[in-house]
């Protein structure tokens, strides 16, 4: 008999969370019921692995716990692995940040060739942006939504102040996020990029990764990768999908996926178009 899934590491947007038309608030009711059944075995665990900051991740975690019969999600992997939070003891236990050498070059390149607004998010939940009206408007909307602190500065000053960056968010006014992702990843191999629609991109240092946080959790809990299932839909999920014993790719396709992946390292392809990707994964491996 082969290994069984004991731990699920799930991305949020595009994976656990439902498309709007299928959503009951946040998560499809069928996914909630399937996940509840999985967690009836008290040896099983469910962990969120997201690009969102800690405040947003905790909010969704609390919402889920209320609907999972009081189950306490033990860890939250936030900011694409930049921050690992022990949700039971309410403390940050691991943090990883950008190497900024190439980041300034990237932003300088983008500003020369494209009309973009960038938001730099650090480990203190501060958001830095440029001192111009359009950047301020976008940054204020973002900080209000995510309960972050807005900081206005210039790239020149950042050279002395960028010490705890965990991700960079780009808004492109060319409606060309897929094209920009390919361009950034080809010219700056230190980064990988996730896109959210035509206008929004997240740039992450390859040294910051959800899978590295998973390794830390497994080390603490003495869990085996062979018993872990990783589910995700973006480039920032790829390493955990390829490395865990059960790797689930959500809505990957040669036609639409702009990053390379090894199909031999993926155990299941599924879709979240109806909001049940996580349920599909649990049912497939049960």
N, C-alpha and C positions, 0 to 999 in steps of 0.2 A: 504493500500500500504506500503510495507516495505522500509527500508532505501535504498538510492541510493548512488553509489560511487561518492564521491566528491574529494577524494585525493588518488593518487596512489603512494606508496612507492616501488620503484623497485631496486632490485639488478642489477649489471651490468653483470659480467662474468657468462656465463651459463644461463642468464635470459633475459636481454635486448639485449646484444651484440650477434651477429649472429655467428654460426659456420662458419669457414672460407669459405667453398665452397658455402654458401648461402649469404655471406656478400657483401653488397654494401658499401665498406669501413668499416663501423662499425655496422650499424643497417639495418635490412631487410627493403626494401622499403614499403612492406605491413604493417609492424609494424609502420613505420613512418607515413603513411597515416592514419592508425587507431588511432594512438595517436593524430595526428593533429585534427581529427574529434572530439575526446573526449575533446580536449582543446578549441574547438570552443565555448563551454559553458564557459564563463569567470569566472564562479564560481568554475570550476574544476581546480585541481592542479596536477602537476607531480613532484616528488622529487626522486633524486638518493640516494640510500643507498648502499654503496660499501665498500669493504675492501681496496680500493686504497687510496693513499695519496691525499692531497688537490691539488697538482699540476696536477696530472693525472685526478682527478675528474673534475677540472675546465676546462681542455682541452676538455674532452668529453662533458661536459655541454655546452661549447661554440659551439662545433660542432653540437650538437642537436638543440640548440636554433636557429642557422642559418637555420635549415631545418624545424623548427616548426613555421614559420611565425613570428619570432621575439618574441615568448613567452619566458619569463624570468623564468628559474627554480628558485624558491624562496630560497631553502635550499639545501645544499649538506651534506649528512651524510657520513663521511669518516672514514677510519681505523676501520671499523666494529662498528661504534658508538663512537670511541675514540675522534672524533672531529666533531663538528657541525658548519657549516659555513653558515652565512647569505649571500646568493649570490647576493642579491639586494643592501645591504649596504657594501659588501666586508669586513666582519669582522667575526672572530671566536666568537661564543657566548656560547660555551659549550665545555668542555674537560673532558675526563675521562681516567685515566691511570691504568696500571698494579699495583697490589699489588705484590711486588717482593719476598716475603718470600719464596714461593715455586718454583719460577722460577729458582733460582740457583740450587736447588735440581734436578729439571727437566733436566737442561742442563748437570749437573754432571752425572746423570743417563744415559743420551743418549750418552755422550762421552765415558762412560765405556763400553757400550754394543753395540754401533753401530758406523759406519763411517758416520758422518753427519757434515754438515757445517751449522752454525746458523748465522742469521742476526737479530740484535735487532734494531727495528725502534722506534724512539722517536718522541715526538710531535714537535720537531724542524726540522723534516725531516733529521735527522742524522741517519746513519746506522753504528752500531758497529759490529765488527767481531773479530775473533781471529787472532793472528799474525803468520800465516803460509801461504805458497804460494797458496794452493788451496782455502783457505778462501778469500785471497786477490783478486784472479782472479774472483771468483764468485761475491764478493762484488762490485768490480769495474764495472762489467757488469750491476749489479743491479742499482747501484747509477747513472751510466750514463743514463740508460733507464728512471729512475724516477727522474732525476735531484736532487738527494740527496747528502748529504755530507758524505764521508766515514771517519769513525773513527776506528783506530786499537787499540785494548786494550786486556786485559785478564779478565777472570771472577773474579779473585781476586780483581782487581781494580774496577770492576763494583759494588762491594759491597758498595762503597762510592759514586758512580756516577749514578746509575740507579734510576732516580727519575721520569722520564716522559715517560716511555715505553708505547707504544700503541699496538704493536704486535711483534711477533717473527716469522721469516720465517726460515724453515728448509729445507735443501736439503739432501736427503738420497741417498747414493750410493748403496743401497741394492735393489732399485726399489720396495720398500715395503711400500709406503705411507699409503695404507689402513690398513695394519697390525699395523703400528706405531700409526695411529690415535686411533685404539681400545685400544692399550696398554697404550698410554698417558692418554686417558680419563678414563681408569679404575684405573690407579695408581695415577693420579693427578686430583682429582675431581674438583679442582678450575678452570680447563681449558676446553675449547672445541676447536676442531681442524677441520679445513677445508683442503681438499686435492685438488690439481690441477695436475692431471696426476699421474704417478707412482713415481715421484721424489720430488715433492714439497708439503710442508705442511705449513699452517699458524696456529700458536698457539695464542689463545686469552683468556684473563682473563674473566671469566663469569660475572664479575662486569662491563665489558665493552661490551655493546650490542647495536645493532642498535635500538632495541625497546625502550631503555631508551632515546635515542635521539628523537625518534618519540613522546614519551610522552612530551618531552620538547617543541617540535614544536607545538603540539596540545594545550599545555597550553598557548603558546604565541598567537596562532591564534584563539583560542577558537573553534577548530575543535573536532568533536566527533569520537572516535574509531569506532563506528558503521558505520560511513561513509567512513572509510579508507580501502583501499585495499593494502595488502602487498604481493609482488611477489618475490620468491627467490628459490634457488636450493640447498642451503647448510645448514650445521648445524648452521652457524652464522646468518641465516635468520629465523630459526625455531621459535624463540620467537615472532617475529613480525608477522609471518604467523598465529600463534596460537592465538594471542591477538587482532589483527585487525578484524573489522567486516567482511571483505572479505579476507580470507586467501588462497593464491594460491601457491601450491607446484609444482615446476618444476622438472620433471624427478626424483621424489621420487619413490622408488619401494622396496618392501620387499627383493628382490633378491640382489639389488645393494647398497641400502642405509645402511651404517654401524652404524648410530645413531638411537636411538629410537624416535618415534613420535606417537602422538595420532591421528589416522585418523578421529576421531570425531570432531577434532578442525580444520580440513582442509576443506574448502568449494569447492575447485576445484583442481584436478590433471590435469596437462597438460605437454607438452613436448616442448623443444626448439630445437629439432633436425633439424628443418627447419628454425629456427630463428624467430619464430612468437609467442613465449610464451606470451608476453605482449599483443599482439593483440588478442590472444585467450581468455585471461582473460577479456579484455575490452568487447569483443563481447559476451562472456558468460553471463556477468552481466548486459548487456545493455537491 
